[in-house]
């Protein structure tokens, strides 16, 4: 087993760069950088982020980023990065295996949403028209009339 952490530390020291400098450039914590130099991958971010972490560190200390990531994957038995070819093959397999019903459901969902929106708009305007018709006045006339009326209750002759 190769000592990846020692190689990274030696490359960093040859360049005269501190862990704080690398942390400032890569935006990774000093403790995570120290863990990488100690060959402790449990302190690194998981999955694809660990590879990005190693790639950034290697670039900062002047090592070949891709070769360093390959060594990291082999050394710590991390699953290798997924290539674009793998993703396209996976996608085509899913499309072939998908039944017609699963492709129709997003279309049906969109139709339902558009229908509900149309119904809400129709309901709103129908209600507004019914309110105008029941009052017998257009909205502008109703405002003017309500301002002219002094009191809704007629005065009784015996009250002051």
WOURSUL-V665736 format. One record per pair of residues at least 24 apart in sequence whose C-alpha atoms are under 10 Angstrom apart, sorted by the first residue. I is the first residue (numbers start at 1). J is the second residue. Records with the same first field share a line. If there is no record, write none. Layout:
BEGIN
I: J + J
END
This chain:
BEGIN
1: 71 + 74 + 75 + 76
2: 71 + 72 + 74 + 75
3: 37 + 38 + 39 + 71 + 72 + 75
4: 36 + 37 + 38 + 39 + 68 + 71 + 72 + 75 + 76
5: 33 + 34 + 35 + 36 + 37 + 38 + 39 + 40 + 72
6: 36 + 37 + 38 + 39
7: 37 + 58 + 63 + 68
8: 33 + 36 + 37 + 38 + 54 + 57 + 58 + 60 + 61 + 62 + 63 + 68
9: 33 + 34 + 36 + 37 + 38 + 61
10: 37 + 61
11: 58 + 60 + 61 + 62 + 63
12: 57 + 58 + 60 + 61 + 62 + 63
13: 61
14: 61 + 62
15: 60 + 61 + 62
16: 61
17: 60 + 61
19: 57
21: 60
22: 56 + 57 + 59 + 60 + 61
23: 57 + 60
25: 56 + 57 + 60
26: 53 + 56 + 57 + 59 + 60
27: 53 + 56
28: 53 + 56 + 57
33: 57
36: 72
39: 72 + 75 + 76
40: 76
41: 72 + 76 + 78
42: 76
46: 78
47: 78 + 79 + 80 + 81
48: 78 + 79 + 80 + 81 + 82
50: 78
51: 78 + 79 + 80 + 81
END
